[in-house]
Amino acid sequence: MAFDEATQRELQAFVEQESAKAKLQSTVHEFTGRCWDLCIRDTKTNQLDGRETACLQNCVGRFIDTSVQIVKQLQTKQ
């Protein structure tokens, strides 16, 4: 089945958007794991200590900064 040119462009745009979403989701999972591994020392307790809390806040802050930069780059490519 052959698609007309407009449909092909629409499909290509859809594939690119989905690919960008998958890349962002992959990045989210990667940073979540990194922040956890970096900040959490003891998983046996039900509470985070002050150092873990501060570390997670800083790590998440950098994660958000990175995510914003990724989104800006994706937008400029479109």
C-alpha positions in Angstrom: 0.0 0.0 0.0 1.5 3.3 -1.0 0.8 6.6 0.8 0.6 10.0 -0.7 3.3 12.5 0.0 1.3 14.4 2.7 0.6 11.1 4.5 4.2 10.1 4.3 5.3 13.4 5.8 2.7 13.1 8.6 3.9 9.6 9.4 7.5 10.7 9.4 6.7 13.5 11.8 4.8 11.1 14.1 7.7 8.6 14.1 10.1 11.4 15.0 7.9 12.6 17.8 7.6 9.1 19.2 11.3 8.6 18.9 11.9 11.8 20.8 9.5 10.8 23.5 11.2 7.4 23.9 14.6 9.1 24.1 13.4 11.4 26.8 11.8 8.5 28.8 15.0 6.6 28.5 16.9 9.6 29.9 14.4 9.9 32.8 15.0 6.3 33.7 18.8 6.7 33.4 18.9 9.8 35.7 16.4 8.2 38.2 18.8 5.3 38.6 21.9 7.5 38.8 20.3 9.8 41.4 19.2 6.8 43.4 22.6 5.1 43.3 24.4 8.3 44.0 22.3 9.5 46.9 20.7 6.6 48.7 22.9 4.7 51.1 20.5 2.6 53.2 17.4 1.1 51.7 16.5 -0.7 54.9 15.0 2.4 56.6 11.7 4.0 55.7 13.2 7.6 55.9 15.8 9.6 54.1 18.4 11.3 56.1 19.3 15.0 55.6 22.3 14.2 53.3 20.2 11.9 51.1 17.4 14.5 50.9 19.8 17.3 49.9 21.5 15.0 47.4 18.3 14.0 45.8 17.1 17.6 45.6 20.3 18.6 43.9 20.4 15.6 41.6 16.7 16.2 40.6 17.5 19.8 40.0 20.3 19.0 37.6 18.0 16.4 36.0 15.4 19.0 35.4 17.9 21.4 34.0 19.1 18.7 31.6 15.6 17.7 30.6 14.8 21.4 29.7 18.0 21.5 27.6 17.0 18.3 25.8 13.5 19.6 25.1 14.9 22.9 23.7 17.3 20.9 21.4 14.4 18.8 20.2 12.3 21.8 19.5 15.1 23.5 17.5 15.5 20.4 15.4 11.8 20.5 14.4 
